[in-house]
Amino acid sequence: MIDVVKPTLLLNQEKSINNIKNILQNIKYSKINIRPHFKTHQSLEVGRWFKKLGIQKITVSSVSMAKYFSDEWDDITIAFPINILEIEDVITLQNKININLLIDSLESLKFLEGLDEKFSLFIKVNVGYNRAGIDYDDDEISQIIEHSSKSTKIKINGFLSHFGNTYLSKSGEEIESVFDSSLQKISYLNKKYKDFEVSIGDTPSASLVKSYPKFITEVRPGNFIFYDLDQFKIGSCRLDQVAIRLVCPIVSIYEKRNSLLLYGGSVHFSKDYIIENNKKCYGYVYSGDYWSLDNKVGYIKSLSQEHGVVEIENSKNLKIGDKLSVIPVHSCLTVDKMKEFYVGDKKFKIMS
């Protein structure tokens, strides 16, 4: 076991691989492709776990991430509307591997058409999350398709949507309800453009849904590789499926305040939280074996830059210098903050 002296991120390979296998089982009978999103782990090492299970295509969230993974992957979708200021890097990538780009405006399409290169595109479609994309019933979609049909440089592969409002659910039943509502909206486009691919992606629905309509061609979940406290609370996973822990030393114990101080703050966890019993919770805290759920100490009730204050529910004879394991609220941001992790006693860096 590694000697933890400061906040240290641990990943559980066995749990992670089982999480991948569960998603593969869910899509098995629908015969659709999976293009997992790699923004959660940002790691070539973890990416190899997917490849060993036969996965050949991936999703990333930036041009920089595509460049990093292009060392070992040759079919990548950048699931973020194209930033035209990075077009030279995009073109360099296109000359190396297959890259799918996103657009969500006619203006971006015309910019690409004005270049000498050819581009493979998906139209980013909004079906209710309201973060990015053209509304599914907006006439601009037909304008983009009509304009691209006259171009020798542009290929529109289909529609790509993120059912991100599933993350706002409060139960598994609500996740599936949001999924069904989003499907109905994206099917509006499928009825008009039957030959187009339809790519969807979110961890909550991918974790629960076991049957997809035939017009869905691929799914792009990402967080499921590790899960986290937020996914547990909304009903998309069990707590024992969470494959990530941030181990933090106890630096002080305040018995009169029924709290303790961890070396572990917002620079390690981020400041994402859930609401539990009308209080903010930044993570569940455990003592003993790092992967055991038997000895819950309490929860992190506040975070500052380096400090984490834990509300003690069970002291278990704790002392200064003990190391506690924390299930974070948001695994994607925790990995991004920590920049490195351990699998067993082996340390790996994520993309820089």
C-alpha positions as MATLAB code, in Angstrom:
seq = 'MIDVVKPTLLLNQEKSINNIKNILQNIKYSKINIRPHFKTHQSLEVGRWFKKLGIQKITVSSVSMAKYFSDEWDDITIAFPINILEIEDVITLQNKININLLIDSLESLKFLEGLDEKFSLFIKVNVGYNRAGIDYDDDEISQIIEHSSKSTKIKINGFLSHFGNTYLSKSGEEIESVFDSSLQKISYLNKKYKDFEVSIGDTPSASLVKSYPKFITEVRPGNFIFYDLDQFKIGSCRLDQVAIRLVCPIVSIYEKRNSLLLYGGSVHFSKDYIIENNKKCYGYVYSGDYWSLDNKVGYIKSLSQEHGVVEIENSKNLKIGDKLSVIPVHSCLTVDKMKEFYVGDKKFKIMS';
ca = [
       0.000    0.000    0.000;
       1.280    3.476   -0.844;
       2.354    5.780    1.962;
      -0.105    8.693    1.887;
       1.256   11.939    3.360;
      -0.952   14.425    1.437;
      -4.193   14.278   -0.581;
      -3.789   11.268   -2.886;
      -6.169   10.002   -5.552;
      -6.824    6.256   -5.824;
      -8.596    4.427   -8.654;
      -9.984    0.916   -8.444;
      -9.289   -0.889  -11.719;
     -11.545   -3.855  -10.989;
     -14.552   -1.670  -10.206;
     -13.854    0.496  -13.259;
     -13.677   -2.456  -15.634;
     -16.901   -3.858  -14.180;
     -18.544   -0.491  -14.777;
     -17.507   -0.626  -18.430;
     -18.803   -4.181  -18.760;
     -22.159   -3.158  -17.261;
     -22.635   -0.436  -19.873;
     -21.626   -2.809  -22.658;
     -24.212   -5.286  -21.382;
     -26.901   -2.574  -21.378;
     -26.383   -1.776  -25.064;
     -25.712   -5.351  -26.172;
     -29.190   -6.188  -27.436;
     -29.803   -2.807  -29.077;
     -26.758   -3.354  -31.286;
     -25.550    0.237  -31.068;
     -22.010    1.536  -30.796;
     -20.385    3.000  -27.721;
     -18.042    5.966  -28.000;
     -17.160    6.644  -24.351;
     -16.280   10.125  -23.229;
     -12.734   10.315  -21.876;
     -13.002   13.685  -20.120;
     -13.632   11.927  -16.806;
     -10.302   10.113  -16.568;
      -8.095   12.032  -19.069;
      -5.647    9.139  -18.976;
      -3.987    6.943  -21.595;
      -3.659    4.220  -18.969;
      -7.390    4.133  -18.207;
      -8.081    4.411  -21.926;
      -6.279    1.091  -22.402;
      -8.816   -0.565  -20.092;
     -11.499    0.349  -22.634;
      -9.403   -0.815  -25.565;
      -8.883   -4.237  -23.999;
     -12.678   -4.615  -23.984;
     -12.861   -3.951  -27.712;
     -13.761   -0.260  -27.718;
     -12.187    1.530  -30.696;
     -13.848    4.968  -30.830;
     -13.842    7.704  -28.199;
     -15.209   11.116  -27.317;
     -13.280   14.044  -25.855;
     -14.201   17.552  -24.781;
     -11.474   19.660  -26.349;
      -8.927   19.882  -29.142;
      -6.156   19.567  -26.550;
      -7.665   16.324  -25.266;
      -7.994   15.007  -28.817;
      -4.297   15.716  -29.411;
      -3.374   13.857  -26.214;
      -5.414   10.753  -27.034;
      -4.457   10.744  -30.715;
      -1.228    8.983  -29.675;
      -3.253    5.793  -29.132;
      -6.692    6.393  -30.676;
      -7.520    7.062  -34.322;
     -11.277    7.798  -34.262;
     -12.225   10.701  -32.009;
     -15.282   12.941  -31.692;
     -14.689   16.345  -30.100;
     -18.024   16.818  -28.323;
     -17.788   20.582  -28.016;
     -18.890   23.083  -30.679;
     -15.844   23.946  -32.748;
     -13.695   26.817  -31.562;
     -12.673   28.337  -34.884;
      -9.597   29.904  -33.268;
      -8.099   26.405  -32.944;
      -8.673   25.452  -36.562;
      -4.975   24.967  -37.372;
      -4.655   22.383  -34.596;
      -7.824   20.694  -35.844;
      -6.448   20.463  -39.369;
      -3.197   18.993  -38.056;
      -5.195   16.360  -36.182;
      -7.300   15.568  -39.249;
      -4.151   14.750  -41.175;
      -3.273   12.198  -38.495;
      -6.557   10.502  -37.483;
     -10.303   10.569  -38.090;
     -11.834   13.540  -36.280;
     -15.551   14.339  -35.963;
     -16.352   17.963  -35.198;
     -19.469   19.644  -33.822;
     -21.200   22.714  -35.148;
     -24.288   24.452  -33.853;
     -24.551   27.433  -36.171;
     -24.688   28.183  -39.859;
     -21.943   30.745  -39.270;
     -19.492   28.061  -38.121;
     -20.380   25.913  -41.114;
     -19.667   28.752  -43.531;
     -16.333   29.378  -41.836;
     -15.281   25.749  -42.356;
     -16.519   25.779  -45.920;
     -14.253   28.712  -46.651;
     -11.149   26.646  -45.885;
      -9.272   24.301  -48.194;
      -9.833   21.220  -46.006;
     -12.686   18.720  -45.863;
     -14.563   18.258  -42.589;
     -16.693   15.533  -41.000;
     -19.376   17.107  -38.833;
     -22.210   16.433  -36.424;
     -24.885   19.016  -35.676;
     -25.079   19.637  -31.942;
     -28.750   19.476  -30.941;
     -30.393   20.753  -27.761;
     -33.302   18.671  -26.452;
     -33.791   20.376  -23.089;
     -30.494   20.736  -21.261;
     -30.060   24.246  -22.711;
     -26.276   24.289  -22.403;
     -25.223   24.096  -26.044;
     -26.653   23.158  -29.412;
     -29.433   24.219  -31.737;
     -32.950   23.520  -30.508;
     -34.178   20.308  -32.105;
     -37.085   22.074  -33.858;
     -35.151   25.151  -35.022;
     -35.181   25.886  -38.770;
     -31.429   26.571  -38.630;
     -30.857   22.802  -38.648;
     -32.476   22.427  -42.068;
     -30.552   25.472  -43.294;
     -27.266   23.859  -42.248;
     -28.156   20.579  -43.920;
     -29.294   22.272  -47.119;
     -26.187   24.450  -47.260;
     -23.834   21.513  -46.619;
     -25.522   19.373  -49.293;
     -24.173   21.769  -51.925;
     -20.620   21.602  -50.566;
     -17.841   19.251  -51.666;
     -15.901   19.942  -48.465;
     -18.476   19.268  -45.770;
     -19.998   15.958  -44.697;
     -22.790   16.050  -42.133;
     -22.823   12.673  -40.402;
     -25.847   13.319  -38.246;
     -27.041   14.723  -34.952;
     -25.327   14.683  -31.581;
     -27.068   15.479  -28.311;
     -26.262   15.360  -24.614;
     -29.234   14.460  -22.408;
     -27.615   16.450  -19.608;
     -30.843   17.174  -17.767;
     -30.783   13.555  -16.536;
     -28.135   14.777  -14.067;
     -30.808   16.915  -12.412;
     -32.958   13.874  -11.603;
     -33.755   12.658   -8.117;
     -34.329    8.972   -8.838;
     -33.774    6.238  -11.368;
     -37.385    6.551  -12.475;
     -36.930   10.259  -13.155;
     -33.736    9.573  -15.130;
     -35.630    7.216  -17.401;
     -38.501    9.698  -17.747;
     -36.126   12.471  -18.832;
     -34.461   10.038  -21.226;
     -37.807    9.158  -22.824;
     -38.742   12.822  -23.194;
     -35.386   13.620  -24.810;
     -35.744   10.665  -27.169;
     -39.104   11.927  -28.367;
     -37.532   15.258  -29.289;
     -34.529   13.815  -31.099;
     -36.843   11.429  -32.966;
     -38.417   14.495  -34.575;
     -35.173   14.931  -36.501;
     -34.830   11.242  -37.257;
     -38.212   11.272  -38.975;
     -37.047   14.118  -41.239;
     -33.537   12.796  -41.885;
     -33.672    9.015  -41.618;
     -30.203    8.384  -43.044;
     -28.448   10.535  -40.450;
     -26.647    9.078  -37.443;
     -27.969    9.971  -33.985;
     -25.402   10.069  -31.181;
     -26.505   10.574  -27.567;
     -24.543   10.582  -24.365;
     -25.004   10.767  -20.608;
     -24.025    8.476  -17.766;
     -27.332    8.370  -15.825;
     -29.440    7.009  -18.695;
     -26.654    4.775  -20.060;
     -26.415    3.189  -16.607;
     -30.113    2.329  -16.428;
     -31.551    2.060  -19.922;
     -31.333   -1.382  -21.488;
     -33.265   -0.860  -24.724;
     -32.746    1.812  -27.373;
     -34.794    2.623  -30.481;
     -33.204    1.595  -33.762;
     -32.491    5.161  -34.885;
     -29.937    5.687  -32.061;
     -26.541    4.776  -33.520;
     -24.195    5.388  -30.587;
     -23.996    6.363  -26.922;
     -21.268    8.484  -25.321;
     -21.349    8.160  -21.516;
     -18.227    9.151  -19.586;
     -18.560    9.491  -15.816;
     -19.631    5.838  -15.432;
     -15.998    4.680  -15.499;
     -15.650    5.882  -11.884;
     -19.091    7.232  -10.894;
     -19.206    9.498   -7.816;
     -21.438   10.684   -5.004;
     -23.623   12.764   -7.291;
     -24.350    9.755   -9.523;
     -25.198    7.688   -6.453;
     -27.598   10.295   -5.108;
     -29.560   10.605   -8.355;
     -29.905    6.841   -8.667;
     -27.628    5.932  -11.561;
     -25.245    3.708   -9.550;
     -24.743    1.926   -6.265;
     -22.255    3.312   -3.777;
     -20.103    0.192   -4.081;
     -19.668    0.891   -7.812;
     -17.822    4.149   -7.171;
     -14.233    3.453   -8.252;
     -12.508    6.579   -6.954;
     -11.282    7.712   -3.541;
      -9.366   10.775   -2.425;
      -7.316    9.816    0.624;
      -6.648   12.726    2.997;
      -4.729   12.972    6.299;
      -6.393   14.211    9.496;
      -4.526   17.311   10.686;
      -6.763   18.355   13.599;
      -9.699   17.021   15.627;
     -12.132   19.357   17.404;
     -14.170   17.267   19.835;
     -16.174   20.190   21.222;
     -17.232   21.133   17.688;
     -17.775   17.491   16.707;
     -15.621   18.039   13.643;
     -12.183   17.335   12.244;
      -9.920   18.975    9.715;
      -8.660   17.159    6.642;
      -5.773   18.178    4.453;
      -7.951   18.277    1.353;
      -9.787   21.294   -0.026;
     -11.318   22.812   -3.115;
      -8.005   22.599   -4.997;
      -8.319   18.825   -4.666;
     -12.073   18.177   -4.827;
     -13.460   21.259   -6.620;
     -16.435   22.886   -4.889;
     -19.217   20.715   -6.265;
     -21.640   19.538   -3.602;
     -24.908   17.724   -3.069;
     -27.686   18.703   -0.678;
     -28.381   16.093    1.970;
     -30.681   16.699    4.946;
     -30.858   20.352    3.863;
     -27.077   20.691    4.247;
     -24.237   20.938    1.743;
     -22.151   17.775    1.452;
     -18.821   17.737   -0.406;
     -18.054   14.052    0.094;
     -18.613   10.961    2.258;
     -15.696   10.184    4.590;
     -14.570    6.709    5.705;
     -11.877    5.207    7.949;
     -10.078    1.881    7.700;
      -9.657    0.104    4.382;
      -9.775    2.733    1.648;
     -12.397    0.837   -0.394;
     -14.587   -0.307    2.483;
     -17.997    1.272    3.097;
     -18.269   -0.176    6.607;
     -16.812    2.655    8.687;
     -18.359    5.959    7.699;
     -16.869    8.783    9.765;
     -19.133   11.528    8.456;
     -19.264   13.982    5.600;
     -17.322   17.026    4.428;
     -19.480   20.009    5.355;
     -17.238   22.783    4.060;
     -14.230   23.307    1.813;
     -11.755   26.111    1.435;
      -8.588   26.055   -0.643;
      -6.649   23.407    1.314;
      -9.045   22.680    4.180;
     -11.875   20.177    4.423;
     -14.056   20.298    7.524;
     -15.740   16.993    8.367;
     -18.898   16.717   10.459;
     -18.229   13.649   12.615;
     -21.011   11.068   12.778;
     -18.854    8.248   14.179;
     -15.413    8.953   15.638;
     -14.092    5.333   15.606;
     -11.186    6.385   17.891;
      -9.709    8.672   15.266;
      -6.428   10.457   15.844;
      -4.318   13.091   14.129;
      -2.286   11.535   11.331;
      -4.931    8.959   10.405;
      -5.787    8.757    6.728;
      -9.416    8.914    5.672;
     -10.847    8.052    2.280;
     -13.403   10.324    0.663;
     -15.940    9.573   -2.056;
     -16.020   12.857   -3.985;
     -19.153   14.489   -5.331;
     -17.787   14.888   -8.868;
     -15.143   12.455  -10.070;
     -14.430   14.320  -13.337;
     -13.403   17.507  -11.561;
     -11.533   15.676   -8.800;
      -9.378   13.861  -11.361;
      -8.799   17.110  -13.226;
      -7.758   18.877  -10.031;
      -5.408   16.127   -8.836;
      -3.592   15.545  -12.184;
      -2.359   12.109  -11.090;
      -3.670    8.932   -9.504;
      -2.612    5.563   -8.147;
      -3.815    2.147   -9.223;
      -2.455   -0.107   -6.498;
       1.057    1.192   -5.910;
       1.566    2.470   -9.478;
       1.283    6.191  -10.154;
      -0.049    7.624  -13.426;
      -0.303   11.160  -14.751;
      -3.285   12.516  -16.636;
      -3.009   14.825  -19.638;
      -1.369   18.142  -18.826;
];
